[in-house]
Structures are given as C-alpha cells and as structure tokens.
Amino acid sequence: MTAHASTDIVLDDIEARPGSTTSLLRTVIGLYLRPLGGHITSAALVRLAGDLGIPAARARTAITRLKQRGLLLATADPGYALNPAALPMLERGDRRIFAVRTMAADDEWLLVSATIPETRRDLRHQLRRRLQFLGAGAVTAGLWILPGHLADEAEQLLAELDARVYATLFRTSDPMPADPLACAAARWWDLDALRAEHERFLASLADLEHAEPFAAYVRLIDSWRVLPYVDPGLPRTLLPDDWPGERSVREFERLSHALAPAALAHARDAVPRADRIET
C-alpha cells in the first residue's frame, strides 16, 4: 500500500460515529501516541481503552480495524506505531479541533470550481464528500464555497486526490447571489443538519460530569472532533438568531482547558516508558 493510498483510508475515518469503540480508540491514538513517542504496546493501548470502559476484546477488534484503515502500523515488538502517512491528517485535525475559527462578515471567501471528466465519477464523488467534510457549501454542481482561511486545506485536499488539474480557485470578499446572502447560505449548507450536530454535542456533555478526567477528556474530543470540520464557522450575520454554535465552542473550550492537563498526566502514568517502544 502506498503512503498516498494509506492517507486516503485514514482520512475516510473522519466518518467514524462519535462514541463508538473505533472512534474512541482513534481519538486516544490521535491525542496521545505522538506525546508518548509515537509507539505503544498492544497491552498499553488496551489498558487505556479499559480506562474508557471498553472491554479488552472490543478494544483489540477496534485496534485491528484502525490498523486496516491505515492509522497504525504493526511493529516488530507486540505493538503499534503511527503510520507516517497519517501525520498530516492528525496535524490538520489539531488545527481544526483546537483552534476553532469563525468568519467575520467581511472575511474573504474561496470558491472552488471543478470539472471532473465523466470517466472519473469516483473522483467526483470523493471530491464532493471531502469538500463537504472540509466545511464547503455546494453552490451548484461542481462549484463550492468555503471560508478563505481554508484555502491551504482546499489546495492540500485537491493535491491528495490528484484533482488539482481539474479545479480553478477564486477568492472574493463579496459573493452576490440573486437573493440575500443569508438565504443563499441556507441553501449552500445544510443548517438543520449542522444545528443537530451542535445539539448532539451539547447533549453529550451531561455524560462527562462524573467521569474521571482522562475518560471525560477523550469523550469530549471524540464527540467534538467532527464538528469543526463540517461546520465552516459562518459569519454570525448569516445564521439564525438562536444558532447553538457559539455555545458549543464556548463549552468545548472551557472543558478542554479544564480537563486536558490531568488527562495527559493520566496517559503518561498509565503507559510507562517500557510500554511506549520509543525509538
């Protein structure tokens, strides 16, 4: 398997259902394998899963699945290392998850126009799905709009899919649809689905109140991590008055700052150096 193909598989994993065993283990790996040296024994990873209430057998099944999807590589020792092809995806995730950006009314937009040959329907499907996960809205078939600050990620996505040759990018600070921009935005993005995602996230916070910091933090990140991708952070003027996104961001930042240090300390204590297979 090439690094490029492996990266495609890892990127697909953003669709993992929050709260599932596979999603939780993926979140643990994304959060802690890098600070723990990039390598970990199977026993230590299963032990961390146990701290989330995941039985060992289910944890091993999920670990195998993540290996098949390209996030982990088996090592000569009885353990795993991060696939180097996954690092750009994890670093991009760090930026999106922990540094949430919201557009101001006068911020720049990026338009992506792509004409994919009829013989490459697979690529057309992949590009549409990946742009949607990037936070892009669909203006028409083959034309997407997204915040200007995501231009680098759009370029990277097009390169990863070998689709740059089919695309033209435009920058504008003044899109001019036939109807008011707020009405157009409600067509370009599925605001009802985004609202439901924010409400799901906010409802999930009640389950964290009595959990230990490590479990609470991992579940917080797992519940949150897809939202900063699918929600582009539209200007407040384009959203309904009762939009829950600002509250979601506030609650995530508050809990993340409160829980992260103790959760990392727990991971370091639970995975002694002998179990990190450091090189």
Secondary structure in CASP SS format (residue, H / E / C, confidence):
PFRMAT SS
TARGET T0000
AUTHOR 0000-0000-0000
METHOD secondary structure of the structure
MODEL  1
M C 1.00
T C 1.00
A H 1.00
H H 1.00
A H 1.00
S H 1.00
T H 1.00
D H 1.00
I H 1.00
V H 1.00
L H 1.00
D H 1.00
D H 1.00
I H 1.00
E H 1.00
A C 1.00
R C 1.00
P C 1.00
G C 1.00
S C 1.00
T H 1.00
T H 1.00
S H 1.00
L H 1.00
L H 1.00
R H 1.00
T H 1.00
V H 1.00
I H 1.00
G H 1.00
L H 1.00
Y H 1.00
L C 1.00
R C 1.00
P C 1.00
L C 1.00
G C 1.00
G C 1.00
H E 1.00
I E 1.00
T E 1.00
S H 1.00
A H 1.00
A H 1.00
L H 1.00
V H 1.00
R H 1.00
L H 1.00
A H 1.00
G H 1.00
D C 1.00
L C 1.00
G C 1.00
I C 1.00
P C 1.00
A H 1.00
A H 1.00
R H 1.00
A H 1.00
R H 1.00
T H 1.00
A H 1.00
I H 1.00
T H 1.00
R H 1.00
L H 1.00
K H 1.00
Q H 1.00
R C 1.00
G C 1.00
L C 1.00
L E 1.00
L E 1.00
A E 1.00
T C 1.00
A C 1.00
D C 1.00
P C 1.00
G E 1.00
Y E 1.00
A E 1.00
L E 1.00
N C 1.00
P H 1.00
A H 1.00
A H 1.00
L H 1.00
P H 1.00
M H 1.00
L H 1.00
E H 1.00
R H 1.00
G H 1.00
D H 1.00
R H 1.00
R H 1.00
I H 1.00
F H 1.00
A C 1.00
V C 1.00
R C 1.00
T C 1.00
M C 1.00
A C 1.00
A C 1.00
D C 1.00
D C 1.00
E C 1.00
W E 1.00
L E 1.00
L E 1.00
V E 1.00
S E 1.00
A E 1.00
T C 1.00
I C 1.00
P C 1.00
E H 1.00
T H 1.00
R H 1.00
R H 1.00
D H 1.00
L H 1.00
R H 1.00
H H 1.00
Q H 1.00
L H 1.00
R H 1.00
R H 1.00
R H 1.00
L H 1.00
Q H 1.00
F H 1.00
L H 1.00
G C 1.00
A C 1.00
G E 1.00
A E 1.00
V E 1.00
T E 1.00
A C 1.00
G C 1.00
L E 1.00
W E 1.00
I E 1.00
L E 1.00
P E 1.00
G H 1.00
H H 1.00
L H 1.00
A H 1.00
D H 1.00
E H 1.00
A H 1.00
E H 1.00
Q H 1.00
L H 1.00
L H 1.00
A H 1.00
E H 1.00
L C 1.00
D C 1.00
A C 1.00
R H 1.00
V H 1.00
Y H 1.00
A E 1.00
T E 1.00
L E 1.00
F E 1.00
R E 1.00
T E 1.00
S C 1.00
D C 1.00
P C 1.00
M C 1.00
P C 1.00
A C 1.00
D C 1.00
P C 1.00
L H 1.00
A H 1.00
C H 1.00
A H 1.00
A H 1.00
A H 1.00
R H 1.00
W H 1.00
W C 1.00
D C 1.00
L H 1.00
D H 1.00
A H 1.00
L H 1.00
R H 1.00
A H 1.00
E H 1.00
H H 1.00
E H 1.00
R H 1.00
F H 1.00
L H 1.00
A H 1.00
S H 1.00
L H 1.00
A H 1.00
D H 1.00
L H 1.00
E C 1.00
H C 1.00
A C 1.00
E C 1.00
P H 1.00
F H 1.00
A H 1.00
A H 1.00
Y H 1.00
V H 1.00
R H 1.00
L H 1.00
I H 1.00
D H 1.00
S H 1.00
W H 1.00
R C 1.00
V C 1.00
L H 1.00
P H 1.00
Y H 1.00
V H 1.00
D C 1.00
P C 1.00
G C 1.00
L C 1.00
P C 1.00
R H 1.00
T H 1.00
L H 1.00
L C 1.00
P C 1.00
D C 1.00
D C 1.00
W C 1.00
P C 1.00
G H 1.00
E H 1.00
R H 1.00
S H 1.00
V H 1.00
R H 1.00
E H 1.00
F H 1.00
E H 1.00
R H 1.00
L H 1.00
S H 1.00
H H 1.00
A H 1.00
L H 1.00
A H 1.00
P H 1.00
A H 1.00
A H 1.00
L H 1.00
A H 1.00
H H 1.00
A H 1.00
R H 1.00
D H 1.00
A H 1.00
V C 1.00
P C 1.00
R H 1.00
A H 1.00
D H 1.00
R C 1.00
I C 1.00
E C 1.00
T C 1.00
END
